[in-house]
């Protein structure tokens, strides 16, 4: 990865993870985090700057989508799953 793109990619990675942590639904939250981590690990050894730029643009689009979905999800409340409330066991 180009040295100049590395900080930008790391900021984007952290932003995606932070935003995904805000999902109220356990299933959406864990799925999003798993997909983000897997995608970044899969592409960590890329050297082609054009391909890196394409993936960064796709990730920015996905960040905007995650932000919208989190906002919509927060408008509607739902009961937590048993797996999310270990104190009830």
PyMOL commands that set and color helices and strands:
alter all, ss='L'
color gray80, all
select helices_A, chain A and resi 3-20+26-42+49-75+82-84+86-88
alter helices_A, ss='H'
color red, helices_A
deselect
rebuild
show_as cartoon
